[in-house]
Amino acid sequence: MAEPADVDPKLLEILVCPLTKQPLRYDRAKQELISDTARLAYPIRDGIPIMLVEEARKLDEDSPVGR
């Protein structure tokens, strides 16, 4: 199985949650961008962040928040 690709750090600096406009946290293992404020995880498919609220996964209430 191939290693997950890293997201360009410069891209991470400019991407924000489309719902809250807050910064996102990168989860390399799950290939998701996490909005702790909105409790949403935006998927990364083929190296492309899918920044649509309707495509985001809702985080469980007991999921750890923060870095």
mmCIF file of the N, C-alpha and C atoms, coordinates in Angstrom:
data_MODEL
# 
_entry.id   MODEL 
# 
loop_
_atom_site.group_PDB 
_atom_site.id 
_atom_site.type_symbol 
_atom_site.label_atom_id 
_atom_site.label_alt_id 
_atom_site.label_comp_id 
_atom_site.label_asym_id 
_atom_site.label_entity_id 
_atom_site.label_seq_id 
_atom_site.pdbx_PDB_ins_code 
_atom_site.Cartn_x 
_atom_site.Cartn_y 
_atom_site.Cartn_z 
_atom_site.occupancy 
_atom_site.B_iso_or_equiv 
_atom_site.pdbx_formal_charge 
_atom_site.auth_seq_id 
_atom_site.auth_comp_id 
_atom_site.auth_asym_id 
_atom_site.auth_atom_id 
_atom_site.pdbx_PDB_model_num 
ATOM 1   N N  . MET A 1 1  ? 0.843   -1.183 0.000  1.00 0.00 ? 1  MET A N  1 
ATOM 2   C CA . MET A 1 1  ? 0.000   0.000  0.000  1.00 0.00 ? 1  MET A CA 1 
ATOM 3   C C  . MET A 1 1  ? 0.887   1.244  0.000  1.00 0.00 ? 1  MET A C  1 
ATOM 4   N N  . ALA A 1 2  ? 0.511   2.229  -0.785 1.00 0.00 ? 2  ALA A N  1 
ATOM 5   C CA . ALA A 1 2  ? 1.302   3.453  -0.906 1.00 0.00 ? 2  ALA A CA 1 
ATOM 6   C C  . ALA A 1 2  ? 1.137   4.323  0.337  1.00 0.00 ? 2  ALA A C  1 
ATOM 7   N N  . GLU A 1 3  ? 2.204   5.049  0.628  1.00 0.00 ? 3  GLU A N  1 
ATOM 8   C CA . GLU A 1 3  ? 2.160   6.000  1.740  1.00 0.00 ? 3  GLU A CA 1 
ATOM 9   C C  . GLU A 1 3  ? 1.229   7.149  1.387  1.00 0.00 ? 3  GLU A C  1 
ATOM 10  N N  . PRO A 1 4  ? 0.479   7.676  2.361  1.00 0.00 ? 4  PRO A N  1 
ATOM 11  C CA . PRO A 1 4  ? -0.359  8.840  2.074  1.00 0.00 ? 4  PRO A CA 1 
ATOM 12  C C  . PRO A 1 4  ? 0.507   10.035 1.684  1.00 0.00 ? 4  PRO A C  1 
ATOM 13  N N  . ALA A 1 5  ? 0.044   10.779 0.717  1.00 0.00 ? 5  ALA A N  1 
ATOM 14  C CA . ALA A 1 5  ? 0.779   11.963 0.270  1.00 0.00 ? 5  ALA A CA 1 
ATOM 15  C C  . ALA A 1 5  ? 0.586   13.101 1.269  1.00 0.00 ? 5  ALA A C  1 
ATOM 16  N N  . ASP A 1 6  ? 1.628   13.901 1.423  1.00 0.00 ? 6  ASP A N  1 
ATOM 17  C CA . ASP A 1 6  ? 1.520   15.073 2.284  1.00 0.00 ? 6  ASP A CA 1 
ATOM 18  C C  . ASP A 1 6  ? 0.898   16.217 1.506  1.00 0.00 ? 6  ASP A C  1 
ATOM 19  N N  . VAL A 1 7  ? 0.186   17.058 2.213  1.00 0.00 ? 7  VAL A N  1 
ATOM 20  C CA . VAL A 1 7  ? -0.394  18.258 1.628  1.00 0.00 ? 7  VAL A CA 1 
ATOM 21  C C  . VAL A 1 7  ? 0.666   19.349 1.685  1.00 0.00 ? 7  VAL A C  1 
ATOM 22  N N  . ASP A 1 8  ? 0.761   20.122 0.629  1.00 0.00 ? 8  ASP A N  1 
ATOM 23  C CA . ASP A 1 8  ? 1.726   21.214 0.559  1.00 0.00 ? 8  ASP A CA 1 
ATOM 24  C C  . ASP A 1 8  ? 1.506   22.164 1.743  1.00 0.00 ? 8  ASP A C  1 
ATOM 25  N N  . PRO A 1 9  ? 2.534   22.395 2.557  1.00 0.00 ? 9  PRO A N  1 
ATOM 26  C CA . PRO A 1 9  ? 2.385   23.284 3.719  1.00 0.00 ? 9  PRO A CA 1 
ATOM 27  C C  . PRO A 1 9  ? 1.899   24.687 3.346  1.00 0.00 ? 9  PRO A C  1 
ATOM 28  N N  . LYS A 1 10 ? 2.288   25.183 2.171  1.00 0.00 ? 10 LYS A N  1 
ATOM 29  C CA . LYS A 1 10 ? 1.829   26.515 1.742  1.00 0.00 ? 10 LYS A CA 1 
ATOM 30  C C  . LYS A 1 10 ? 0.332   26.502 1.479  1.00 0.00 ? 10 LYS A C  1 
ATOM 31  N N  . LEU A 1 11 ? -0.185  25.387 0.989  1.00 0.00 ? 11 LEU A N  1 
ATOM 32  C CA . LEU A 1 11 ? -1.627  25.250 0.768  1.00 0.00 ? 11 LEU A CA 1 
ATOM 33  C C  . LEU A 1 11 ? -2.352  25.231 2.113  1.00 0.00 ? 11 LEU A C  1 
ATOM 34  N N  . LEU A 1 12 ? -1.790  24.518 3.074  1.00 0.00 ? 12 LEU A N  1 
ATOM 35  C CA . LEU A 1 12 ? -2.399  24.455 4.408  1.00 0.00 ? 12 LEU A CA 1 
ATOM 36  C C  . LEU A 1 12 ? -2.469  25.834 5.060  1.00 0.00 ? 12 LEU A C  1 
ATOM 37  N N  . GLU A 1 13 ? -1.504  26.680 4.763  1.00 0.00 ? 13 GLU A N  1 
ATOM 38  C CA . GLU A 1 13 ? -1.486  28.027 5.349  1.00 0.00 ? 13 GLU A CA 1 
ATOM 39  C C  . GLU A 1 13 ? -2.648  28.881 4.860  1.00 0.00 ? 13 GLU A C  1 
ATOM 40  N N  . ILE A 1 14 ? -3.118  28.642 3.638  1.00 0.00 ? 14 ILE A N  1 
ATOM 41  C CA . ILE A 1 14 ? -4.169  29.504 3.077  1.00 0.00 ? 14 ILE A CA 1 
ATOM 42  C C  . ILE A 1 14 ? -5.559  28.889 3.151  1.00 0.00 ? 14 ILE A C  1 
ATOM 43  N N  . LEU A 1 15 ? -5.646  27.566 3.323  1.00 0.00 ? 15 LEU A N  1 
ATOM 44  C CA . LEU A 1 15 ? -6.965  26.932 3.396  1.00 0.00 ? 15 LEU A CA 1 
ATOM 45  C C  . LEU A 1 15 ? -7.610  27.183 4.752  1.00 0.00 ? 15 LEU A C  1 
ATOM 46  N N  . VAL A 1 16 ? -8.901  27.473 4.724  1.00 0.00 ? 16 VAL A N  1 
ATOM 47  C CA . VAL A 1 16 ? -9.675  27.625 5.949  1.00 0.00 ? 16 VAL A CA 1 
ATOM 48  C C  . VAL A 1 16 ? -10.981 26.851 5.776  1.00 0.00 ? 16 VAL A C  1 
ATOM 49  N N  . CYS A 1 17 ? -11.638 26.588 6.866  1.00 0.00 ? 17 CYS A N  1 
ATOM 50  C CA . CYS A 1 17 ? -12.940 25.927 6.834  1.00 0.00 ? 17 CYS A CA 1 
ATOM 51  C C  . CYS A 1 17 ? -13.924 26.844 6.096  1.00 0.00 ? 17 CYS A C  1 
ATOM 52  N N  . PRO A 1 18 ? -14.631 26.327 5.094  1.00 0.00 ? 18 PRO A N  1 
ATOM 53  C CA . PRO A 1 18 ? -15.585 27.174 4.371  1.00 0.00 ? 18 PRO A CA 1 
ATOM 54  C C  . PRO A 1 18 ? -16.771 27.607 5.241  1.00 0.00 ? 18 PRO A C  1 
ATOM 55  N N  . LEU A 1 19 ? -17.024 26.895 6.314  1.00 0.00 ? 19 LEU A N  1 
ATOM 56  C CA . LEU A 1 19 ? -18.144 27.211 7.193  1.00 0.00 ? 19 LEU A CA 1 
ATOM 57  C C  . LEU A 1 19 ? -17.773 28.266 8.237  1.00 0.00 ? 19 LEU A C  1 
ATOM 58  N N  . THR A 1 20 ? -16.629 28.065 8.898  1.00 0.00 ? 20 THR A N  1 
ATOM 59  C CA . THR A 1 20 ? -16.237 28.941 10.009 1.00 0.00 ? 20 THR A CA 1 
ATOM 60  C C  . THR A 1 20 ? -15.144 29.943 9.649  1.00 0.00 ? 20 THR A C  1 
ATOM 61  N N  . LYS A 1 21 ? -14.462 29.721 8.535  1.00 0.00 ? 21 LYS A N  1 
ATOM 62  C CA . LYS A 1 21 ? -13.314 30.557 8.102  1.00 0.00 ? 21 LYS A CA 1 
ATOM 63  C C  . LYS A 1 21 ? -12.130 30.449 9.060  1.00 0.00 ? 21 LYS A C  1 
ATOM 64  N N  . GLN A 1 22 ? -12.095 29.387 9.866  1.00 0.00 ? 22 GLN A N  1 
ATOM 65  C CA . GLN A 1 22 ? -11.006 29.147 10.809 1.00 0.00 ? 22 GLN A CA 1 
ATOM 66  C C  . GLN A 1 22 ? -9.964  28.219 10.177 1.00 0.00 ? 22 GLN A C  1 
ATOM 67  N N  . PRO A 1 23 ? -8.718  28.252 10.671 1.00 0.00 ? 23 PRO A N  1 
ATOM 68  C CA . PRO A 1 23 ? -7.671  27.374 10.135 1.00 0.00 ? 23 PRO A CA 1 
ATOM 69  C C  . PRO A 1 23 ? -8.028  25.895 10.295 1.00 0.00 ? 23 PRO A C  1 
ATOM 70  N N  . LEU A 1 24 ? -7.388  25.079 9.470  1.00 0.00 ? 24 LEU A N  1 
ATOM 71  C CA . LEU A 1 24 ? -7.620  23.639 9.482  1.00 0.00 ? 24 LEU A CA 1 
ATOM 72  C C  . LEU A 1 24 ? -6.378  22.910 9.973  1.00 0.00 ? 24 LEU A C  1 
ATOM 73  N N  . ARG A 1 25 ? -6.595  21.726 10.492 1.00 0.00 ? 25 ARG A N  1 
ATOM 74  C CA . ARG A 1 25 ? -5.518  20.854 10.970 1.00 0.00 ? 25 ARG A CA 1 
ATOM 75  C C  . ARG A 1 25 ? -5.456  19.652 10.026 1.00 0.00 ? 25 ARG A C  1 
ATOM 76  N N  . TYR A 1 26 ? -4.248  19.253 9.633  1.00 0.00 ? 26 TYR A N  1 
ATOM 77  C CA . TYR A 1 26 ? -4.053  18.146 8.693  1.00 0.00 ? 26 TYR A CA 1 
ATOM 78  C C  . TYR A 1 26 ? -3.897  16.830 9.444  1.00 0.00 ? 26 TYR A C  1 
ATOM 79  N N  . ASP A 1 27 ? -4.732  15.851 9.103  1.00 0.00 ? 27 ASP A N  1 
ATOM 80  C CA . ASP A 1 27 ? -4.611  14.496 9.655  1.00 0.00 ? 27 ASP A CA 1 
ATOM 81  C C  . ASP A 1 27 ? -4.064  13.613 8.538  1.00 0.00 ? 27 ASP A C  1 
ATOM 82  N N  . ARG A 1 28 ? -2.751  13.381 8.574  1.00 0.00 ? 28 ARG A N  1 
ATOM 83  C CA . ARG A 1 28 ? -2.080  12.634 7.501  1.00 0.00 ? 28 ARG A CA 1 
ATOM 84  C C  . ARG A 1 28 ? -2.588  11.199 7.423  1.00 0.00 ? 28 ARG A C  1 
ATOM 85  N N  . ALA A 1 29 ? -2.779  10.546 8.550  1.00 0.00 ? 29 ALA A N  1 
ATOM 86  C CA . ALA A 1 29 ? -3.197  9.148  8.565  1.00 0.00 ? 29 ALA A CA 1 
ATOM 87  C C  . ALA A 1 29 ? -4.561  8.947  7.912  1.00 0.00 ? 29 ALA A C  1 
ATOM 88  N N  . LYS A 1 30 ? -5.482  9.860  8.170  1.00 0.00 ? 30 LYS A N  1 
ATOM 89  C CA . LYS A 1 30 ? -6.834  9.736  7.616  1.00 0.00 ? 30 LYS A CA 1 
ATOM 90  C C  . LYS A 1 30 ? -7.013  10.500 6.310  1.00 0.00 ? 30 LYS A C  1 
ATOM 91  N N  . GLN A 1 31 ? -5.978  11.264 5.916  1.00 0.00 ? 31 GLN A N  1 
ATOM 92  C CA . GLN A 1 31 ? -6.041  12.099 4.715  1.00 0.00 ? 31 GLN A CA 1 
ATOM 93  C C  . GLN A 1 31 ? -7.273  12.999 4.764  1.00 0.00 ? 31 GLN A C  1 
ATOM 94  N N  . GLU A 1 32 ? -7.313  13.808 5.821  1.00 0.00 ? 32 GLU A N  1 
ATOM 95  C CA . GLU A 1 32 ? -8.409  14.748 6.030  1.00 0.00 ? 32 GLU A CA 1 
ATOM 96  C C  . GLU A 1 32 ? -7.864  16.068 6.556  1.00 0.00 ? 32 GLU A C  1 
ATOM 97  N N  . LEU A 1 33 ? -8.612  17.119 6.291  1.00 0.00 ? 33 LEU A N  1 
ATOM 98  C CA . LEU A 1 33 ? -8.359  18.420 6.899  1.00 0.00 ? 33 LEU A CA 1 
ATOM 99  C C  . LEU A 1 33 ? -9.449  18.624 7.935  1.00 0.00 ? 33 LEU A C  1 
ATOM 100 N N  . ILE A 1 34 ? -9.054  18.872 9.169  1.00 0.00 ? 34 ILE A N  1 
ATOM 101 C CA . ILE A 1 34 ? -9.977  18.918 10.294 1.00 0.00 ? 34 ILE A CA 1 
ATOM 102 C C  . ILE A 1 34 ? -10.283 20.356 10.690 1.00 0.00 ? 34 ILE A C  1 
ATOM 103 N N  . SER A 1 35 ? -11.562 20.651 10.813 1.00 0.00 ? 35 SER A N  1 
ATOM 104 C CA . SER A 1 35 ? -12.007 21.917 11.382 1.00 0.00 ? 35 SER A CA 1 
ATOM 105 C C  . SER A 1 35 ? -12.487 21.608 12.793 1.00 0.00 ? 35 SER A C  1 
ATOM 106 N N  . ASP A 1 36 ? -11.650 21.956 13.775 1.00 0.00 ? 36 ASP A N  1 
ATOM 107 C CA . ASP A 1 36 ? -12.027 21.694 15.170 1.00 0.00 ? 36 ASP A CA 1 
ATOM 108 C C  . ASP A 1 36 ? -13.230 22.540 15.576 1.00 0.00 ? 36 ASP A C  1 
ATOM 109 N N  . THR A 1 37 ? -13.321 23.734 15.046 1.00 0.00 ? 37 THR A N  1 
ATOM 110 C CA . THR A 1 37 ? -14.422 24.636 15.394 1.00 0.00 ? 37 THR A CA 1 
ATOM 111 C C  . THR A 1 37 ? -15.760 24.093 14.895 1.00 0.00 ? 37 THR A C  1 
ATOM 112 N N  . ALA A 1 38 ? -15.803 23.657 13.636 1.00 0.00 ? 38 ALA A N  1 
ATOM 113 C CA . ALA A 1 38 ? -17.046 23.146 13.046 1.00 0.00 ? 38 ALA A CA 1 
ATOM 114 C C  . ALA A 1 38 ? -17.243 21.656 13.325 1.00 0.00 ? 38 ALA A C  1 
ATOM 115 N N  . ARG A 1 39 ? -16.204 20.999 13.862 1.00 0.00 ? 39 ARG A N  1 
ATOM 116 C CA . ARG A 1 39 ? -16.226 19.554 14.119 1.00 0.00 ? 39 ARG A CA 1 
ATOM 117 C C  . ARG A 1 39 ? -16.520 18.781 12.842 1.00 0.00 ? 39 ARG A C  1 
ATOM 118 N N  . LEU A 1 40 ? -15.798 19.176 11.767 1.00 0.00 ? 40 LEU A N  1 
ATOM 119 C CA . LEU A 1 40 ? -15.928 18.534 10.460 1.00 0.00 ? 40 LEU A CA 1 
ATOM 120 C C  . LEU A 1 40 ? -14.551 18.114 9.962  1.00 0.00 ? 40 LEU A C  1 
ATOM 121 N N  . ALA A 1 41 ? -14.532 17.027 9.182  1.00 0.00 ? 41 ALA A N  1 
ATOM 122 C CA . ALA A 1 41 ? -13.305 16.541 8.551  1.00 0.00 ? 41 ALA A CA 1 
ATOM 123 C C  . ALA A 1 41 ? -13.518 16.534 7.043  1.00 0.00 ? 41 ALA A C  1 
ATOM 124 N N  . TYR A 1 42 ? -12.736 17.359 6.351  1.00 0.00 ? 42 TYR A N  1 
ATOM 125 C CA . TYR A 1 42 ? -12.834 17.452 4.890  1.00 0.00 ? 42 TYR A CA 1 
ATOM 126 C C  . TYR A 1 42 ? -11.883 16.435 4.267  1.00 0.00 ? 42 TYR A C  1 
ATOM 127 N N  . PRO A 1 43 ? -12.371 15.590 3.355  1.00 0.00 ? 43 PRO A N  1 
ATOM 128 C CA . PRO A 1 43 ? -11.514 14.554 2.776  1.00 0.00 ? 43 PRO A CA 1 
ATOM 129 C C  . PRO A 1 43 ? -10.508 15.123 1.780  1.00 0.00 ? 43 PRO A C  1 
ATOM 130 N N  . ILE A 1 44 ? -9.402  14.392 1.640  1.00 0.00 ? 44 ILE A N  1 
ATOM 131 C CA . ILE A 1 44 ? -8.420  14.693 0.607  1.00 0.00 ? 44 ILE A CA 1 
ATOM 132 C C  . ILE A 1 44 ? -8.425  13.492 -0.325 1.00 0.00 ? 44 ILE A C  1 
ATOM 133 N N  . ARG A 1 45 ? -8.792  13.715 -1.570 1.00 0.00 ? 45 ARG A N  1 
ATOM 134 C CA . ARG A 1 45 ? -8.874  12.630 -2.559 1.00 0.00 ? 45 ARG A CA 1 
ATOM 135 C C  . ARG A 1 45 ? -7.870  12.886 -3.669 1.00 0.00 ? 45 ARG A C  1 
ATOM 136 N N  . ASP A 1 46 ? -7.000  11.909 -3.889 1.00 0.00 ? 46 ASP A N  1 
ATOM 137 C CA . ASP A 1 46 ? -5.954  12.030 -4.911 1.00 0.00 ? 46 ASP A CA 1 
ATOM 138 C C  . ASP A 1 46 ? -5.149  13.313 -4.734 1.00 0.00 ? 46 ASP A C  1 
ATOM 139 N N  . GLY A 1 47 ? -4.886  13.660 -3.470 1.00 0.00 ? 47 GLY A N  1 
ATOM 140 C CA . GLY A 1 47 ? -4.092  14.834 -3.166 1.00 0.00 ? 47 GLY A CA 1 
ATOM 141 C C  . GLY A 1 47 ? -4.833  16.154 -3.240 1.00 0.00 ? 47 GLY A C  1 
ATOM 142 N N  . ILE A 1 48 ? -6.148  16.109 -3.494 1.00 0.00 ? 48 ILE A N  1 
ATOM 143 C CA . ILE A 1 48 ? -6.944  17.330 -3.639 1.00 0.00 ? 48 ILE A CA 1 
ATOM 144 C C  . ILE A 1 48 ? -7.908  17.457 -2.464 1.00 0.00 ? 48 ILE A C  1 
ATOM 145 N N  . PRO A 1 49 ? -7.792  18.533 -1.664 1.00 0.00 ? 49 PRO A N  1 
ATOM 146 C CA . PRO A 1 49 ? -8.749  18.739 -0.572 1.00 0.00 ? 49 PRO A CA 1 
ATOM 147 C C  . PRO A 1 49 ? -10.141 19.038 -1.140 1.00 0.00 ? 49 PRO A C  1 
ATOM 148 N N  . ILE A 1 50 ? -11.140 18.342 -0.644 1.00 0.00 ? 50 ILE A N  1 
ATOM 149 C CA . ILE A 1 50 ? -12.530 18.550 -1.051 1.00 0.00 ? 50 ILE A CA 1 
ATOM 150 C C  . ILE A 1 50 ? -13.165 19.450 0.005  1.00 0.00 ? 50 ILE A C  1 
ATOM 151 N N  . MET A 1 51 ? -13.232 20.733 -0.303 1.00 0.00 ? 51 MET A N  1 
ATOM 152 C CA . MET A 1 51 ? -13.633 21.738 0.677  1.00 0.00 ? 51 MET A CA 1 
ATOM 153 C C  . MET A 1 51 ? -15.121 22.076 0.574  1.00 0.00 ? 51 MET A C  1 
ATOM 154 N N  . LEU A 1 52 ? -15.942 21.058 0.536  1.00 0.00 ? 52 LEU A N  1 
ATOM 155 C CA . LEU A 1 52 ? -17.394 21.226 0.474  1.00 0.00 ? 52 LEU A CA 1 
ATOM 156 C C  . LEU A 1 52 ? -17.990 20.701 1.775  1.00 0.00 ? 52 LEU A C  1 
ATOM 157 N N  . VAL A 1 53 ? -18.816 21.512 2.422  1.00 0.00 ? 53 VAL A N  1 
ATOM 158 C CA . VAL A 1 53 ? -19.418 21.115 3.695  1.00 0.00 ? 53 VAL A CA 1 
ATOM 159 C C  . VAL A 1 53 ? -20.210 19.822 3.528  1.00 0.00 ? 53 VAL A C  1 
ATOM 160 N N  . GLU A 1 54 ? -20.913 19.678 2.404  1.00 0.00 ? 54 GLU A N  1 
ATOM 161 C CA . GLU A 1 54 ? -21.730 18.472 2.191  1.00 0.00 ? 54 GLU A CA 1 
ATOM 162 C C  . GLU A 1 54 ? -20.886 17.210 1.985  1.00 0.00 ? 54 GLU A C  1 
ATOM 163 N N  . GLU A 1 55 ? -19.595 17.360 1.697  1.00 0.00 ? 55 GLU A N  1 
ATOM 164 C CA . GLU A 1 55 ? -18.696 16.210 1.550  1.00 0.00 ? 55 GLU A CA 1 
ATOM 165 C C  . GLU A 1 55 ? -17.947 15.902 2.848  1.00 0.00 ? 55 GLU A C  1 
ATOM 166 N N  . ALA A 1 56 ? -18.021 16.801 3.816  1.00 0.00 ? 56 ALA A N  1 
ATOM 167 C CA . ALA A 1 56 ? -17.271 16.642 5.064  1.00 0.00 ? 56 ALA A CA 1 
ATOM 168 C C  . ALA A 1 56 ? -17.920 15.593 5.965  1.00 0.00 ? 56 ALA A C  1 
ATOM 169 N N  . ARG A 1 57 ? -17.046 14.948 6.754  1.00 0.00 ? 57 ARG A N  1 
ATOM 170 C CA . ARG A 1 57 ? -17.497 13.963 7.737  1.00 0.00 ? 57 ARG A CA 1 
ATOM 171 C C  . ARG A 1 57 ? -17.640 14.674 9.074  1.00 0.00 ? 57 ARG A C  1 
ATOM 172 N N  . LYS A 1 58 ? -18.757 14.428 9.765  1.00 0.00 ? 58 LYS A N  1 
ATOM 173 C CA . LYS A 1 58 ? -18.956 15.010 11.098 1.00 0.00 ? 58 LYS A CA 1 
ATOM 174 C C  . LYS A 1 58 ? -18.099 14.243 12.098 1.00 0.00 ? 58 LYS A C  1 
ATOM 175 N N  . LEU A 1 59 ? -17.404 14.989 12.949 1.00 0.00 ? 59 LEU A N  1 
ATOM 176 C CA . LEU A 1 59 ? -16.582 14.368 13.983 1.00 0.00 ? 59 LEU A CA 1 
ATOM 177 C C  . LEU A 1 59 ? -17.462 13.967 15.156 1.00 0.00 ? 59 LEU A C  1 
ATOM 178 N N  . ASP A 1 60 ? -17.136 12.847 15.756 1.00 0.00 ? 60 ASP A N  1 
ATOM 179 C CA . ASP A 1 60 ? -17.862 12.383 16.934 1.00 0.00 ? 60 ASP A CA 1 
ATOM 180 C C  . ASP A 1 60 ? -17.652 13.358 18.080 1.00 0.00 ? 60 ASP A C  1 
ATOM 181 N N  . GLU A 1 61 ? -18.621 13.428 18.969 1.00 0.00 ? 61 GLU A N  1 
ATOM 182 C CA . GLU A 1 61 ? -18.519 14.310 20.135 1.00 0.00 ? 61 GLU A CA 1 
ATOM 183 C C  . GLU A 1 61 ? -17.338 13.940 21.021 1.00 0.00 ? 61 GLU A C  1 
ATOM 184 N N  . ASP A 1 62 ? -16.970 12.640 21.060 1.00 0.00 ? 62 ASP A N  1 
ATOM 185 C CA . ASP A 1 62 ? -15.871 12.220 21.936 1.00 0.00 ? 62 ASP A CA 1 
ATOM 186 C C  . ASP A 1 62 ? -14.528 12.189 21.221 1.00 0.00 ? 62 ASP A C  1 
ATOM 187 N N  . SER A 1 63 ? -14.482 12.654 19.961 1.00 0.00 ? 63 SER A N  1 
ATOM 188 C CA . SER A 1 63 ? -13.210 12.726 19.245 1.00 0.00 ? 63 SER A CA 1 
ATOM 189 C C  . SER A 1 63 ? -12.336 13.793 19.866 1.00 0.00 ? 63 SER A C  1 
ATOM 190 N N  . PRO A 1 64 ? -11.037 13.533 19.966 1.00 0.00 ? 64 PRO A N  1 
ATOM 191 C CA . PRO A 1 64 ? -10.149 14.553 20.538 1.00 0.00 ? 64 PRO A CA 1 
ATOM 192 C C  . PRO A 1 64 ? -10.088 15.774 19.630 1.00 0.00 ? 64 PRO A C  1 
ATOM 193 N N  . VAL A 1 65 ? -10.073 16.937 20.237 1.00 0.00 ? 65 VAL A N  1 
ATOM 194 C CA . VAL A 1 65 ? -9.978  18.195 19.510 1.00 0.00 ? 65 VAL A CA 1 
ATOM 195 C C  . VAL A 1 65 ? -8.637  18.812 19.844 1.00 0.00 ? 65 VAL A C  1 
ATOM 196 N N  . GLY A 1 66 ? -8.030  19.439 18.879 1.00 0.00 ? 66 GLY A N  1 
ATOM 197 C CA . GLY A 1 66 ? -6.755  20.108 19.116 1.00 0.00 ? 66 GLY A CA 1 
ATOM 198 C C  . GLY A 1 66 ? -5.643  19.413 18.368 1.00 0.00 ? 66 GLY A C  1 
ATOM 199 N N  . ARG A 1 67 ? -4.459  19.928 18.552 1.00 0.00 ? 67 ARG A N  1 
ATOM 200 C CA . ARG A 1 67 ? -3.313  19.411 17.796 1.00 0.00 ? 67 ARG A CA 1 
ATOM 201 C C  . ARG A 1 67 ? -2.649  18.278 18.500 1.00 0.00 ? 67 ARG A C  1 
# 
